[in-house]
Amino acid sequence: MWAIGRYDLRLTEDDFQRVSVRRFAALYDRFLSQKQHSDFMVGLLCSVTANFSMGKVPGSEPLQPDDFVPWLPEPEVELTTGDEIKAFIDAQLKPKQVKR
């Protein structure tokens, strides 16, 4: 716990001594979220580069970030149909009535 606090969370010795277990856990959760986001961004960069490079096999499935960073958790995806997307965009572009 001390090593995580000092090295990963960059707490000073005094800060580490004063931080409560609950706050330490909150800081560590935030650290893990940031690390997961950074790992995802690296996987995204790799997948985009590979999908648009001259070495891509025609007709193959596009590579995903988790193909390069397999320890990422499965993304929580909300499945949406094309009609739902179109309806949302149409609603956003529709002129709004302003009350006077």
N, C-alpha and C positions, 0 to 999 in steps of 0.2 A: 504494500500500500504506500509506503514511504517513497519507493522508487517511482511509482506511477505519479504520485503527487509532485515530486521534485522534477522528474525528467519529462514526463508527458504533459502534465498540467502546468509546468513551469512555476510552481508555487515556491515562494521563498521559505526558508526554514521556519521563520516566524508565522507566515501564513499557514503553513502546514500544521503547526502546533495549535493554531487558533480555529481552524476550520472544523465544523461539526461533521459527523459521519453522513448526515442527510445532505449537507451542502457538498461534501466531497463526492457523494454518489451523483448528485445533479451535475456537477462539473465533469465528472467522468462520462456520464451519459451524453453530455453535449460534445465532449471530445470524440467519443465514438461516432456520433452522428456526423461530425465534420470530417472524420477520417473516411467514413463510408461514402460521403459525398465526393471527396477528393478521389477515392478509388473509382467511383462511377464515372467521373469526368475523364479520367485516364482511359478507362474502358471505352467510353464514348468516342474519344479522339481516335483510339486505335481502330474501332469498328468503322467509323466514317472513312478513315484513311484506307483501310482494307477494302471497303465496299466500292470506293471510287478509284482504286488503283488499277493499273493495267494488268495486274495479276489475278483479277477476279475471274472466276469461272462463270461464263455466261449461263443463265438459267438457274444458277444455284441460289439458295436462300440467302438473304443478306445476313451478315454477321451482326451479332448483338454485343453490347458492352460486357455481358456476363460470359461471352466466349473468351474474353481476354482477362477478366477479373472474376474467376468462378466462385469466389467466396462471398460475393454480394448476395444479399437476400433477394428472393423473388419480389419483383415490383408489384405493388397493389394497383391493378389496372381496372378501371371502370370501362367495361365494354360499351361502345357507343356505335350506333348505326350511322350510315351516311345521311339518312333522313333526319336524324336527331341533330347532327352537326349542322346541316343546312337550315333547319328550323331555328337553331340558336343564332346562327349568323344573320339570318333574315330578321330575327327579332332585334338584334343589336343595330342593324342598319336602318330599321324602320324609324321614320321621323317621330320624335317624341312630342306629345301634347304638353304645352306649357300653360299652367293655370295663371290667369292674370287677376 
